[in-house]
Amino acid sequence: MTIDALLLGYVVCLLAGLSVVAVYYELRRKRFEPTPSADHIFRCEKCAFVYTDDSDVDRSRCSQCGTLNERINF
């Protein structure tokens, strides 16, 4: 075996190992992250309270002051 082949093998093994570790930690991170909520976000026009409500409603009543509000679109 030549020196070039040994160096190439060493570098390939190192990169493969780093790739495996990166994929492992990415899968682990995704498993423990909270799942995104399907709820809509509302901001009261009267008292500026920010709250969430079910995804099937377009207008929601504020729990602080009772004003009917439209959902926020980002």
CHARMM internal coordinates of N, CA and C (Angstrom, degrees):
IC EDIT
DIST 1 N 1 CA 1.4516
DIST 1 CA 1 C 1.5187
ANGL 1 N 1 CA 1 C 109.43
DIST 1 C 2 N 1.2839
ANGL 1 CA 1 C 2 N 113.78
DIHE 1 N 1 CA 1 C 2 N 137.52
DIST 2 N 2 CA 1.4543
ANGL 1 C 2 N 2 CA 117.95
DIHE 1 CA 1 C 2 N 2 CA 179.43
DIST 2 CA 2 C 1.5219
ANGL 2 N 2 CA 2 C 109.79
DIHE 1 C 2 N 2 CA 2 C -86.30
DIST 2 C 3 N 1.2979
ANGL 2 CA 2 C 3 N 114.09
DIHE 2 N 2 CA 2 C 3 N 165.58
DIST 3 N 3 CA 1.4735
ANGL 2 C 3 N 3 CA 121.16
DIHE 2 CA 2 C 3 N 3 CA 178.75
DIST 3 CA 3 C 1.5266
ANGL 3 N 3 CA 3 C 110.01
DIHE 2 C 3 N 3 CA 3 C -63.55
DIST 3 C 4 N 1.3251
ANGL 3 CA 3 C 4 N 117.11
DIHE 3 N 3 CA 3 C 4 N -37.19
DIST 4 N 4 CA 1.4642
ANGL 3 C 4 N 4 CA 120.74
DIHE 3 CA 3 C 4 N 4 CA 179.54
DIST 4 CA 4 C 1.5314
ANGL 4 N 4 CA 4 C 111.17
DIHE 3 C 4 N 4 CA 4 C -62.29
DIST 4 C 5 N 1.3182
ANGL 4 CA 4 C 5 N 116.98
DIHE 4 N 4 CA 4 C 5 N -42.71
DIST 5 N 5 CA 1.4585
ANGL 4 C 5 N 5 CA 121.20
DIHE 4 CA 4 C 5 N 5 CA -179.60
DIST 5 CA 5 C 1.5291
ANGL 5 N 5 CA 5 C 110.83
DIHE 4 C 5 N 5 CA 5 C -66.75
DIST 5 C 6 N 1.3287
ANGL 5 CA 5 C 6 N 117.12
DIHE 5 N 5 CA 5 C 6 N -38.35
DIST 6 N 6 CA 1.4620
ANGL 5 C 6 N 6 CA 120.59
DIHE 5 CA 5 C 6 N 6 CA 177.58
DIST 6 CA 6 C 1.5274
ANGL 6 N 6 CA 6 C 111.08
DIHE 5 C 6 N 6 CA 6 C -64.85
DIST 6 C 7 N 1.3191
ANGL 6 CA 6 C 7 N 117.05
DIHE 6 N 6 CA 6 C 7 N -44.80
DIST 7 N 7 CA 1.4669
ANGL 6 C 7 N 7 CA 120.43
DIHE 6 CA 6 C 7 N 7 CA 178.95
DIST 7 CA 7 C 1.5234
ANGL 7 N 7 CA 7 C 111.01
DIHE 6 C 7 N 7 CA 7 C -64.12
DIST 7 C 8 N 1.3169
ANGL 7 CA 7 C 8 N 117.10
DIHE 7 N 7 CA 7 C 8 N -42.51
DIST 8 N 8 CA 1.4525
ANGL 7 C 8 N 8 CA 120.71
DIHE 7 CA 7 C 8 N 8 CA 178.41
DIST 8 CA 8 C 1.5297
ANGL 8 N 8 CA 8 C 110.72
DIHE 7 C 8 N 8 CA 8 C -61.80
DIST 8 C 9 N 1.3059
ANGL 8 CA 8 C 9 N 117.47
DIHE 8 N 8 CA 8 C 9 N -45.65
DIST 9 N 9 CA 1.4669
ANGL 8 C 9 N 9 CA 121.85
DIHE 8 CA 8 C 9 N 9 CA 178.24
DIST 9 CA 9 C 1.5206
ANGL 9 N 9 CA 9 C 111.85
DIHE 8 C 9 N 9 CA 9 C -60.63
DIST 9 C 10 N 1.3343
ANGL 9 CA 9 C 10 N 116.49
DIHE 9 N 9 CA 9 C 10 N -41.93
DIST 10 N 10 CA 1.4612
ANGL 9 C 10 N 10 CA 121.83
DIHE 9 CA 9 C 10 N 10 CA 179.30
DIST 10 CA 10 C 1.5325
ANGL 10 N 10 CA 10 C 110.55
DIHE 9 C 10 N 10 CA 10 C -63.61
DIST 10 C 11 N 1.3194
ANGL 10 CA 10 C 11 N 117.58
DIHE 10 N 10 CA 10 C 11 N -45.60
DIST 11 N 11 CA 1.4660
ANGL 10 C 11 N 11 CA 121.76
DIHE 10 CA 10 C 11 N 11 CA -179.15
DIST 11 CA 11 C 1.5281
ANGL 11 N 11 CA 11 C 110.51
DIHE 10 C 11 N 11 CA 11 C -66.89
DIST 11 C 12 N 1.3126
ANGL 11 CA 11 C 12 N 117.92
DIHE 11 N 11 CA 11 C 12 N -42.48
DIST 12 N 12 CA 1.4630
ANGL 11 C 12 N 12 CA 121.40
DIHE 11 CA 11 C 12 N 12 CA 179.12
DIST 12 CA 12 C 1.5260
ANGL 12 N 12 CA 12 C 110.44
DIHE 11 C 12 N 12 CA 12 C -63.14
DIST 12 C 13 N 1.3196
ANGL 12 CA 12 C 13 N 117.99
DIHE 12 N 12 CA 12 C 13 N -43.38
DIST 13 N 13 CA 1.4651
ANGL 12 C 13 N 13 CA 121.29
DIHE 12 CA 12 C 13 N 13 CA 178.36
DIST 13 CA 13 C 1.5250
ANGL 13 N 13 CA 13 C 111.22
DIHE 12 C 13 N 13 CA 13 C -62.80
DIST 13 C 14 N 1.3242
ANGL 13 CA 13 C 14 N 117.44
DIHE 13 N 13 CA 13 C 14 N -41.98
DIST 14 N 14 CA 1.4599
ANGL 13 C 14 N 14 CA 121.24
DIHE 13 CA 13 C 14 N 14 CA 178.54
DIST 14 CA 14 C 1.5241
ANGL 14 N 14 CA 14 C 111.28
DIHE 13 C 14 N 14 CA 14 C -63.94
DIST 14 C 15 N 1.3256
ANGL 14 CA 14 C 15 N 117.63
DIHE 14 N 14 CA 14 C 15 N -45.36
DIST 15 N 15 CA 1.4576
ANGL 14 C 15 N 15 CA 120.84
DIHE 14 CA 14 C 15 N 15 CA 179.21
DIST 15 CA 15 C 1.5307
ANGL 15 N 15 CA 15 C 111.62
DIHE 14 C 15 N 15 CA 15 C -65.46
DIST 15 C 16 N 1.3020
ANGL 15 CA 15 C 16 N 116.96
DIHE 15 N 15 CA 15 C 16 N -37.91
DIST 16 N 16 CA 1.4639
ANGL 15 C 16 N 16 CA 120.51
DIHE 15 CA 15 C 16 N 16 CA 177.78
DIST 16 CA 16 C 1.5295
ANGL 16 N 16 CA 16 C 110.18
DIHE 15 C 16 N 16 CA 16 C -64.92
DIST 16 C 17 N 1.3076
ANGL 16 CA 16 C 17 N 116.77
DIHE 16 N 16 CA 16 C 17 N -42.35
DIST 17 N 17 CA 1.4667
ANGL 16 C 17 N 17 CA 120.73
DIHE 16 CA 16 C 17 N 17 CA 177.79
DIST 17 CA 17 C 1.5222
ANGL 17 N 17 CA 17 C 112.02
DIHE 16 C 17 N 17 CA 17 C -63.27
DIST 17 C 18 N 1.3151
ANGL 17 CA 17 C 18 N 116.60
DIHE 17 N 17 CA 17 C 18 N -43.72
DIST 18 N 18 CA 1.4623
ANGL 17 C 18 N 18 CA 120.21
DIHE 17 CA 17 C 18 N 18 CA 178.01
DIST 18 CA 18 C 1.5230
ANGL 18 N 18 CA 18 C 111.66
DIHE 17 C 18 N 18 CA 18 C -64.36
DIST 18 C 19 N 1.3189
ANGL 18 CA 18 C 19 N 116.79
DIHE 18 N 18 CA 18 C 19 N -37.04
DIST 19 N 19 CA 1.4638
ANGL 18 C 19 N 19 CA 120.77
DIHE 18 CA 18 C 19 N 19 CA 178.23
DIST 19 CA 19 C 1.5256
ANGL 19 N 19 CA 19 C 111.05
DIHE 18 C 19 N 19 CA 19 C -65.34
DIST 19 C 20 N 1.3064
ANGL 19 CA 19 C 20 N 117.16
DIHE 19 N 19 CA 19 C 20 N -41.66
DIST 20 N 20 CA 1.4602
ANGL 19 C 20 N 20 CA 121.42
DIHE 19 CA 19 C 20 N 20 CA 178.88
DIST 20 CA 20 C 1.5254
ANGL 20 N 20 CA 20 C 110.36
DIHE 19 C 20 N 20 CA 20 C -63.72
DIST 20 C 21 N 1.3105
ANGL 20 CA 20 C 21 N 117.48
DIHE 20 N 20 CA 20 C 21 N -42.97
DIST 21 N 21 CA 1.4649
ANGL 20 C 21 N 21 CA 121.44
DIHE 20 CA 20 C 21 N 21 CA 178.58
DIST 21 CA 21 C 1.5271
ANGL 21 N 21 CA 21 C 110.49
DIHE 20 C 21 N 21 CA 21 C -64.60
DIST 21 C 22 N 1.3252
ANGL 21 CA 21 C 22 N 118.14
DIHE 21 N 21 CA 21 C 22 N -41.51
DIST 22 N 22 CA 1.4624
ANGL 21 C 22 N 22 CA 121.64
DIHE 21 CA 21 C 22 N 22 CA 179.90
DIST 22 CA 22 C 1.5225
ANGL 22 N 22 CA 22 C 110.93
DIHE 21 C 22 N 22 CA 22 C -64.40
DIST 22 C 23 N 1.3152
ANGL 22 CA 22 C 23 N 117.98
DIHE 22 N 22 CA 22 C 23 N -43.26
DIST 23 N 23 CA 1.4657
ANGL 22 C 23 N 23 CA 121.49
DIHE 22 CA 22 C 23 N 23 CA 178.96
DIST 23 CA 23 C 1.5261
ANGL 23 N 23 CA 23 C 110.29
DIHE 22 C 23 N 23 CA 23 C -65.36
DIST 23 C 24 N 1.3317
ANGL 23 CA 23 C 24 N 117.30
DIHE 23 N 23 CA 23 C 24 N -40.76
DIST 24 N 24 CA 1.4614
ANGL 23 C 24 N 24 CA 121.67
DIHE 23 CA 23 C 24 N 24 CA 178.52
DIST 24 CA 24 C 1.5280
ANGL 24 N 24 CA 24 C 110.99
DIHE 23 C 24 N 24 CA 24 C -60.15
DIST 24 C 25 N 1.3239
ANGL 24 CA 24 C 25 N 117.46
DIHE 24 N 24 CA 24 C 25 N -48.27
DIST 25 N 25 CA 1.4602
ANGL 24 C 25 N 25 CA 120.51
DIHE 24 CA 24 C 25 N 25 CA -178.68
DIST 25 CA 25 C 1.5261
ANGL 25 N 25 CA 25 C 112.05
DIHE 24 C 25 N 25 CA 25 C -69.48
DIST 25 C 26 N 1.3090
ANGL 25 CA 25 C 26 N 118.63
DIHE 25 N 25 CA 25 C 26 N -31.44
DIST 26 N 26 CA 1.4622
ANGL 25 C 26 N 26 CA 121.03
DIHE 25 CA 25 C 26 N 26 CA 176.49
DIST 26 CA 26 C 1.5285
ANGL 26 N 26 CA 26 C 110.40
DIHE 25 C 26 N 26 CA 26 C -67.41
DIST 26 C 27 N 1.3116
ANGL 26 CA 26 C 27 N 118.12
DIHE 26 N 26 CA 26 C 27 N -43.48
DIST 27 N 27 CA 1.4626
ANGL 26 C 27 N 27 CA 121.58
DIHE 26 CA 26 C 27 N 27 CA 177.24
DIST 27 CA 27 C 1.5253
ANGL 27 N 27 CA 27 C 110.96
DIHE 26 C 27 N 27 CA 27 C -65.26
DIST 27 C 28 N 1.3047
ANGL 27 CA 27 C 28 N 116.44
DIHE 27 N 27 CA 27 C 28 N -39.10
DIST 28 N 28 CA 1.4676
ANGL 27 C 28 N 28 CA 121.20
DIHE 27 CA 27 C 28 N 28 CA 178.67
DIST 28 CA 28 C 1.5231
ANGL 28 N 28 CA 28 C 110.82
DIHE 27 C 28 N 28 CA 28 C -65.67
DIST 28 C 29 N 1.3330
ANGL 28 CA 28 C 29 N 117.44
DIHE 28 N 28 CA 28 C 29 N -41.19
DIST 29 N 29 CA 1.4606
ANGL 28 C 29 N 29 CA 121.51
DIHE 28 CA 28 C 29 N 29 CA 179.70
DIST 29 CA 29 C 1.5263
ANGL 29 N 29 CA 29 C 110.47
DIHE 28 C 29 N 29 CA 29 C -63.87
DIST 29 C 30 N 1.3328
ANGL 29 CA 29 C 30 N 117.36
DIHE 29 N 29 CA 29 C 30 N -43.01
DIST 30 N 30 CA 1.4555
ANGL 29 C 30 N 30 CA 121.17
DIHE 29 CA 29 C 30 N 30 CA -179.44
DIST 30 CA 30 C 1.5232
ANGL 30 N 30 CA 30 C 111.91
DIHE 29 C 30 N 30 CA 30 C -65.89
DIST 30 C 31 N 1.3170
ANGL 30 CA 30 C 31 N 116.64
DIHE 30 N 30 CA 30 C 31 N -32.87
DIST 31 N 31 CA 1.4570
ANGL 30 C 31 N 31 CA 120.21
DIHE 30 CA 30 C 31 N 31 CA -178.13
DIST 31 CA 31 C 1.5237
ANGL 31 N 31 CA 31 C 111.74
DIHE 30 C 31 N 31 CA 31 C -68.62
DIST 31 C 32 N 1.3419
ANGL 31 CA 31 C 32 N 118.14
DIHE 31 N 31 CA 31 C 32 N -33.86
DIST 32 N 32 CA 1.4520
ANGL 31 C 32 N 32 CA 121.26
DIHE 31 CA 31 C 32 N 32 CA -175.40
DIST 32 CA 32 C 1.5235
ANGL 32 N 32 CA 32 C 113.83
DIHE 31 C 32 N 32 CA 32 C -99.09
DIST 32 C 33 N 1.3212
ANGL 32 CA 32 C 33 N 119.10
DIHE 32 N 32 CA 32 C 33 N -3.39
DIST 33 N 33 CA 1.4571
ANGL 32 C 33 N 33 CA 120.89
DIHE 32 CA 32 C 33 N 33 CA 176.62
DIST 33 CA 33 C 1.5163
ANGL 33 N 33 CA 33 C 109.69
DIHE 32 C 33 N 33 CA 33 C -76.35
DIST 33 C 34 N 1.3256
ANGL 33 CA 33 C 34 N 116.90
DIHE 33 N 33 CA 33 C 34 N 146.85
DIST 34 N 34 CA 1.4671
ANGL 33 C 34 N 34 CA 117.99
DIHE 33 CA 33 C 34 N 34 CA 176.30
DIST 34 CA 34 C 1.5259
ANGL 34 N 34 CA 34 C 110.52
DIHE 33 C 34 N 34 CA 34 C -68.34
DIST 34 C 35 N 1.3005
ANGL 34 CA 34 C 35 N 116.20
DIHE 34 N 34 CA 34 C 35 N 143.79
DIST 35 N 35 CA 1.4620
ANGL 34 C 35 N 35 CA 119.99
DIHE 34 CA 34 C 35 N 35 CA 179.11
DIST 35 CA 35 C 1.5260
ANGL 35 N 35 CA 35 C 109.26
DIHE 34 C 35 N 35 CA 35 C -75.97
DIST 35 C 36 N 1.3119
ANGL 35 CA 35 C 36 N 117.49
DIHE 35 N 35 CA 35 C 36 N 143.96
DIST 36 N 36 CA 1.4625
ANGL 35 C 36 N 36 CA 119.42
DIHE 35 CA 35 C 36 N 36 CA 179.69
DIST 36 CA 36 C 1.5276
ANGL 36 N 36 CA 36 C 111.04
DIHE 35 C 36 N 36 CA 36 C -65.73
DIST 36 C 37 N 1.3037
ANGL 36 CA 36 C 37 N 114.94
DIHE 36 N 36 CA 36 C 37 N 141.37
DIST 37 N 37 CA 1.4577
ANGL 36 C 37 N 37 CA 121.29
DIHE 36 CA 36 C 37 N 37 CA -178.51
DIST 37 CA 37 C 1.5262
ANGL 37 N 37 CA 37 C 110.42
DIHE 36 C 37 N 37 CA 37 C -84.39
DIST 37 C 38 N 1.3137
ANGL 37 CA 37 C 38 N 116.18
DIHE 37 N 37 CA 37 C 38 N 147.45
DIST 38 N 38 CA 1.4605
ANGL 37 C 38 N 38 CA 120.90
DIHE 37 CA 37 C 38 N 38 CA 178.01
DIST 38 CA 38 C 1.5262
ANGL 38 N 38 CA 38 C 111.35
DIHE 37 C 38 N 38 CA 38 C -89.09
DIST 38 C 39 N 1.3369
ANGL 38 CA 38 C 39 N 117.18
DIHE 38 N 38 CA 38 C 39 N -1.00
DIST 39 N 39 CA 1.4563
ANGL 38 C 39 N 39 CA 121.41
DIHE 38 CA 38 C 39 N 39 CA -178.83
DIST 39 CA 39 C 1.5228
ANGL 39 N 39 CA 39 C 111.52
DIHE 38 C 39 N 39 CA 39 C -66.99
DIST 39 C 40 N 1.3365
ANGL 39 CA 39 C 40 N 115.00
DIHE 39 N 39 CA 39 C 40 N 153.57
DIST 40 N 40 CA 1.4577
ANGL 39 C 40 N 40 CA 121.49
DIHE 39 CA 39 C 40 N 40 CA 175.86
DIST 40 CA 40 C 1.5298
ANGL 40 N 40 CA 40 C 109.42
DIHE 39 C 40 N 40 CA 40 C -92.58
DIST 40 C 41 N 1.3204
ANGL 40 CA 40 C 41 N 116.19
DIHE 40 N 40 CA 40 C 41 N 150.90
DIST 41 N 41 CA 1.4562
ANGL 40 C 41 N 41 CA 121.89
DIHE 40 CA 40 C 41 N 41 CA 178.77
DIST 41 CA 41 C 1.5206
ANGL 41 N 41 CA 41 C 108.47
DIHE 40 C 41 N 41 CA 41 C -101.01
DIST 41 C 42 N 1.3255
ANGL 41 CA 41 C 42 N 115.35
DIHE 41 N 41 CA 41 C 42 N 134.90
DIST 42 N 42 CA 1.4541
ANGL 41 C 42 N 42 CA 122.27
DIHE 41 CA 41 C 42 N 42 CA 179.50
DIST 42 CA 42 C 1.5206
ANGL 42 N 42 CA 42 C 109.09
DIHE 41 C 42 N 42 CA 42 C -124.08
DIST 42 C 43 N 1.3365
ANGL 42 CA 42 C 43 N 115.88
DIHE 42 N 42 CA 42 C 43 N 149.36
DIST 43 N 43 CA 1.4642
ANGL 42 C 43 N 43 CA 121.62
DIHE 42 CA 42 C 43 N 43 CA 174.19
DIST 43 CA 43 C 1.5153
ANGL 43 N 43 CA 43 C 106.88
DIHE 42 C 43 N 43 CA 43 C -131.12
DIST 43 C 44 N 1.3200
ANGL 43 CA 43 C 44 N 115.78
DIHE 43 N 43 CA 43 C 44 N 123.53
DIST 44 N 44 CA 1.4560
ANGL 43 C 44 N 44 CA 120.91
DIHE 43 CA 43 C 44 N 44 CA -176.92
DIST 44 CA 44 C 1.5259
ANGL 44 N 44 CA 44 C 109.94
DIHE 43 C 44 N 44 CA 44 C -68.94
DIST 44 C 45 N 1.3300
ANGL 44 CA 44 C 45 N 115.39
DIHE 44 N 44 CA 44 C 45 N 132.17
DIST 45 N 45 CA 1.4598
ANGL 44 C 45 N 45 CA 120.69
DIHE 44 CA 44 C 45 N 45 CA 179.89
DIST 45 CA 45 C 1.5220
ANGL 45 N 45 CA 45 C 111.85
DIHE 44 C 45 N 45 CA 45 C -74.83
DIST 45 C 46 N 1.3229
ANGL 45 CA 45 C 46 N 116.84
DIHE 45 N 45 CA 45 C 46 N -22.96
DIST 46 N 46 CA 1.4602
ANGL 45 C 46 N 46 CA 120.65
DIHE 45 CA 45 C 46 N 46 CA -177.45
DIST 46 CA 46 C 1.5261
ANGL 46 N 46 CA 46 C 112.84
DIHE 45 C 46 N 46 CA 46 C -89.81
DIST 46 C 47 N 1.3457
ANGL 46 CA 46 C 47 N 117.28
DIHE 46 N 46 CA 46 C 47 N -51.47
DIST 47 N 47 CA 1.4708
ANGL 46 C 47 N 47 CA 120.04
DIHE 46 CA 46 C 47 N 47 CA -174.86
DIST 47 CA 47 C 1.5289
ANGL 47 N 47 CA 47 C 113.57
DIHE 46 C 47 N 47 CA 47 C -108.34
DIST 47 C 48 N 1.3348
ANGL 47 CA 47 C 48 N 118.79
DIHE 47 N 47 CA 47 C 48 N -2.27
DIST 48 N 48 CA 1.4668
ANGL 47 C 48 N 48 CA 125.38
DIHE 47 CA 47 C 48 N 48 CA 177.60
DIST 48 CA 48 C 1.5284
ANGL 48 N 48 CA 48 C 113.13
DIHE 47 C 48 N 48 CA 48 C 66.56
DIST 48 C 49 N 1.3215
ANGL 48 CA 48 C 49 N 117.84
DIHE 48 N 48 CA 48 C 49 N 20.01
DIST 49 N 49 CA 1.4614
ANGL 48 C 49 N 49 CA 122.16
DIHE 48 CA 48 C 49 N 49 CA 176.72
DIST 49 CA 49 C 1.5256
ANGL 49 N 49 CA 49 C 109.36
DIHE 48 C 49 N 49 CA 49 C -73.55
DIST 49 C 50 N 1.3210
ANGL 49 CA 49 C 50 N 117.63
DIHE 49 N 49 CA 49 C 50 N 134.04
DIST 50 N 50 CA 1.4622
ANGL 49 C 50 N 50 CA 122.71
DIHE 49 CA 49 C 50 N 50 CA 178.99
DIST 50 CA 50 C 1.5294
ANGL 50 N 50 CA 50 C 108.04
DIHE 49 C 50 N 50 CA 50 C -104.31
DIST 50 C 51 N 1.3257
ANGL 50 CA 50 C 51 N 115.82
DIHE 50 N 50 CA 50 C 51 N 129.05
DIST 51 N 51 CA 1.4526
ANGL 50 C 51 N 51 CA 120.83
DIHE 50 CA 50 C 51 N 51 CA -177.57
DIST 51 CA 51 C 1.5223
ANGL 51 N 51 CA 51 C 110.04
DIHE 50 C 51 N 51 CA 51 C -149.78
DIST 51 C 52 N 1.3381
ANGL 51 CA 51 C 52 N 116.52
DIHE 51 N 51 CA 51 C 52 N 169.59
DIST 52 N 52 CA 1.4598
ANGL 51 C 52 N 52 CA 121.81
DIHE 51 CA 51 C 52 N 52 CA 178.76
DIST 52 CA 52 C 1.5244
ANGL 52 N 52 CA 52 C 109.22
DIHE 51 C 52 N 52 CA 52 C -118.19
DIST 52 C 53 N 1.3227
ANGL 52 CA 52 C 53 N 114.59
DIHE 52 N 52 CA 52 C 53 N 157.04
DIST 53 N 53 CA 1.4635
ANGL 52 C 53 N 53 CA 121.15
DIHE 52 CA 52 C 53 N 53 CA 176.08
DIST 53 CA 53 C 1.5269
ANGL 53 N 53 CA 53 C 108.09
DIHE 52 C 53 N 53 CA 53 C -146.13
DIST 53 C 54 N 1.3127
ANGL 53 CA 53 C 54 N 116.63
DIHE 53 N 53 CA 53 C 54 N 171.83
DIST 54 N 54 CA 1.4626
ANGL 53 C 54 N 54 CA 121.85
DIHE 53 CA 53 C 54 N 54 CA -176.92
DIST 54 CA 54 C 1.5176
ANGL 54 N 54 CA 54 C 111.98
DIHE 53 C 54 N 54 CA 54 C -55.70
DIST 54 C 55 N 1.3109
ANGL 54 CA 54 C 55 N 115.58
DIHE 54 N 54 CA 54 C 55 N 157.21
DIST 55 N 55 CA 1.4622
ANGL 54 C 55 N 55 CA 120.72
DIHE 54 CA 54 C 55 N 55 CA -177.08
DIST 55 CA 55 C 1.5242
ANGL 55 N 55 CA 55 C 112.92
DIHE 54 C 55 N 55 CA 55 C -76.61
DIST 55 C 56 N 1.3175
ANGL 55 CA 55 C 56 N 118.06
DIHE 55 N 55 CA 55 C 56 N -11.35
DIST 56 N 56 CA 1.4563
ANGL 55 C 56 N 56 CA 119.82
DIHE 55 CA 55 C 56 N 56 CA -178.20
DIST 56 CA 56 C 1.5323
ANGL 56 N 56 CA 56 C 113.70
DIHE 55 C 56 N 56 CA 56 C -91.35
DIST 56 C 57 N 1.3400
ANGL 56 CA 56 C 57 N 118.63
DIHE 56 N 56 CA 56 C 57 N 2.65
DIST 57 N 57 CA 1.4661
ANGL 56 C 57 N 57 CA 121.37
DIHE 56 CA 56 C 57 N 57 CA 178.56
DIST 57 CA 57 C 1.5270
ANGL 57 N 57 CA 57 C 109.88
DIHE 56 C 57 N 57 CA 57 C -112.10
DIST 57 C 58 N 1.3401
ANGL 57 CA 57 C 58 N 115.84
DIHE 57 N 57 CA 57 C 58 N 141.81
DIST 58 N 58 CA 1.4630
ANGL 57 C 58 N 58 CA 120.63
DIHE 57 CA 57 C 58 N 58 CA 176.72
DIST 58 CA 58 C 1.5245
ANGL 58 N 58 CA 58 C 111.56
DIHE 57 C 58 N 58 CA 58 C -100.32
DIST 58 C 59 N 1.3159
ANGL 58 CA 58 C 59 N 116.39
DIHE 58 N 58 CA 58 C 59 N -25.08
DIST 59 N 59 CA 1.4681
ANGL 58 C 59 N 59 CA 121.72
DIHE 58 CA 58 C 59 N 59 CA 177.00
DIST 59 CA 59 C 1.5228
ANGL 59 N 59 CA 59 C 107.40
DIHE 58 C 59 N 59 CA 59 C -126.14
DIST 59 C 60 N 1.3226
ANGL 59 CA 59 C 60 N 115.93
DIHE 59 N 59 CA 59 C 60 N 139.18
DIST 60 N 60 CA 1.4575
ANGL 59 C 60 N 60 CA 119.75
DIHE 59 CA 59 C 60 N 60 CA -176.93
DIST 60 CA 60 C 1.5264
ANGL 60 N 60 CA 60 C 109.53
DIHE 59 C 60 N 60 CA 60 C -137.25
DIST 60 C 61 N 1.3122
ANGL 60 CA 60 C 61 N 115.07
DIHE 60 N 60 CA 60 C 61 N 149.30
DIST 61 N 61 CA 1.4573
ANGL 60 C 61 N 61 CA 121.38
DIHE 60 CA 60 C 61 N 61 CA 179.83
DIST 61 CA 61 C 1.5331
ANGL 61 N 61 CA 61 C 109.16
DIHE 60 C 61 N 61 CA 61 C -88.85
DIST 61 C 62 N 1.3338
ANGL 61 CA 61 C 62 N 116.00
DIHE 61 N 61 CA 61 C 62 N 131.61
DIST 62 N 62 CA 1.4646
ANGL 61 C 62 N 62 CA 122.30
DIHE 61 CA 61 C 62 N 62 CA 179.55
DIST 62 CA 62 C 1.5261
ANGL 62 N 62 CA 62 C 109.53
DIHE 61 C 62 N 62 CA 62 C -66.06
DIST 62 C 63 N 1.3338
ANGL 62 CA 62 C 63 N 116.46
DIHE 62 N 62 CA 62 C 63 N 134.80
DIST 63 N 63 CA 1.4558
ANGL 62 C 63 N 63 CA 120.11
DIHE 62 CA 62 C 63 N 63 CA -179.57
DIST 63 CA 63 C 1.5250
ANGL 63 N 63 CA 63 C 112.45
DIHE 62 C 63 N 63 CA 63 C -78.22
DIST 63 C 64 N 1.3320
ANGL 63 CA 63 C 64 N 118.06
DIHE 63 N 63 CA 63 C 64 N -14.70
DIST 64 N 64 CA 1.4630
ANGL 63 C 64 N 64 CA 121.27
DIHE 63 CA 63 C 64 N 64 CA 179.97
DIST 64 CA 64 C 1.5312
ANGL 64 N 64 CA 64 C 111.98
DIHE 63 C 64 N 64 CA 64 C -87.14
DIST 64 C 65 N 1.3546
ANGL 64 CA 64 C 65 N 116.62
DIHE 64 N 64 CA 64 C 65 N -47.68
DIST 65 N 65 CA 1.4701
ANGL 64 C 65 N 65 CA 119.05
DIHE 64 CA 64 C 65 N 65 CA -173.79
DIST 65 CA 65 C 1.5241
ANGL 65 N 65 CA 65 C 113.84
DIHE 64 C 65 N 65 CA 65 C -122.67
DIST 65 C 66 N 1.3290
ANGL 65 CA 65 C 66 N 118.78
DIHE 65 N 65 CA 65 C 66 N -10.23
DIST 66 N 66 CA 1.4477
ANGL 65 C 66 N 66 CA 121.77
DIHE 65 CA 65 C 66 N 66 CA 175.58
DIST 66 CA 66 C 1.5228
ANGL 66 N 66 CA 66 C 115.34
DIHE 65 C 66 N 66 CA 66 C 87.18
DIST 66 C 67 N 1.3301
ANGL 66 CA 66 C 67 N 118.72
DIHE 66 N 66 CA 66 C 67 N 7.24
DIST 67 N 67 CA 1.4589
ANGL 66 C 67 N 67 CA 121.83
DIHE 66 CA 66 C 67 N 67 CA 179.18
DIST 67 CA 67 C 1.5292
ANGL 67 N 67 CA 67 C 110.06
DIHE 66 C 67 N 67 CA 67 C -75.19
DIST 67 C 68 N 1.3236
ANGL 67 CA 67 C 68 N 116.44
DIHE 67 N 67 CA 67 C 68 N 140.48
DIST 68 N 68 CA 1.4588
ANGL 67 C 68 N 68 CA 122.07
DIHE 67 CA 67 C 68 N 68 CA 177.86
DIST 68 CA 68 C 1.5292
ANGL 68 N 68 CA 68 C 108.96
DIHE 67 C 68 N 68 CA 68 C -83.00
DIST 68 C 69 N 1.3335
ANGL 68 CA 68 C 69 N 117.57
DIHE 68 N 68 CA 68 C 69 N 127.78
DIST 69 N 69 CA 1.4618
ANGL 68 C 69 N 69 CA 122.12
DIHE 68 CA 68 C 69 N 69 CA -173.07
DIST 69 CA 69 C 1.5156
ANGL 69 N 69 CA 69 C 112.23
DIHE 68 C 69 N 69 CA 69 C -127.47
DIST 69 C 70 N 1.3310
ANGL 69 CA 69 C 70 N 115.45
DIHE 69 N 69 CA 69 C 70 N 152.88
DIST 70 N 70 CA 1.4626
ANGL 69 C 70 N 70 CA 123.10
DIHE 69 CA 69 C 70 N 70 CA 172.82
DIST 70 CA 70 C 1.5314
ANGL 70 N 70 CA 70 C 108.78
DIHE 69 C 70 N 70 CA 70 C -85.14
DIST 70 C 71 N 1.3157
ANGL 70 CA 70 C 71 N 115.94
DIHE 70 N 70 CA 70 C 71 N 154.42
DIST 71 N 71 CA 1.4664
ANGL 70 C 71 N 71 CA 119.07
DIHE 70 CA 70 C 71 N 71 CA 177.99
DIST 71 CA 71 C 1.5246
ANGL 71 N 71 CA 71 C 111.06
DIHE 70 C 71 N 71 CA 71 C -75.54
DIST 71 C 72 N 1.3341
ANGL 71 CA 71 C 72 N 115.53
DIHE 71 N 71 CA 71 C 72 N 157.70
DIST 72 N 72 CA 1.4626
ANGL 71 C 72 N 72 CA 122.19
DIHE 71 CA 71 C 72 N 72 CA 179.25
DIST 72 CA 72 C 1.5215
ANGL 72 N 72 CA 72 C 108.65
DIHE 71 C 72 N 72 CA 72 C -89.86
DIST 72 C 73 N 1.3123
ANGL 72 CA 72 C 73 N 117.49
DIHE 72 N 72 CA 72 C 73 N 130.83
DIST 73 N 73 CA 1.4630
ANGL 72 C 73 N 73 CA 122.06
DIHE 72 CA 72 C 73 N 73 CA 174.73
DIST 73 CA 73 C 1.5333
ANGL 73 N 73 CA 73 C 108.39
DIHE 72 C 73 N 73 CA 73 C -107.26
DIST 73 C 74 N 1.3137
ANGL 73 CA 73 C 74 N 115.73
DIHE 73 N 73 CA 73 C 74 N 125.53
DIST 74 N 74 CA 1.4661
ANGL 73 C 74 N 74 CA 120.31
DIHE 73 CA 73 C 74 N 74 CA -179.63
DIST 74 CA 74 C 1.5019
ANGL 74 N 74 CA 74 C 110.33
DIHE 73 C 74 N 74 CA 74 C -90.09
END
COOR INIT
IC SEED 1 N 1 CA 1 C
IC BUILD
